[in-house]
């Protein structure tokens, strides 16, 4: 069972359960690894690269993630909330 990250629910979007689950997995991956390329995330989460790319772009539009070179990272406002709990 996957825990749902509240940042995976995007305002102004149709939030289908499978999309929320996939975005939660991606956010969880980035919380654990701090960075990841699309292909690496797809391989580790057993999702297609197209699926990961699609959800990363949605998360980028919502300022949840940002691209740093060829890798993806959580945006600072999201990272700050994680660090507050550590």
Secondary structure, DSSP 8 states (H G I E B T S, - for coil): -----GGGS-TTS---HHHHHHHHHHHHHHHHHS-B-HHHHHHHHT--HHHHHHHHHHHHHTTSEEEETTEEEE-HHHHHHHHHH-
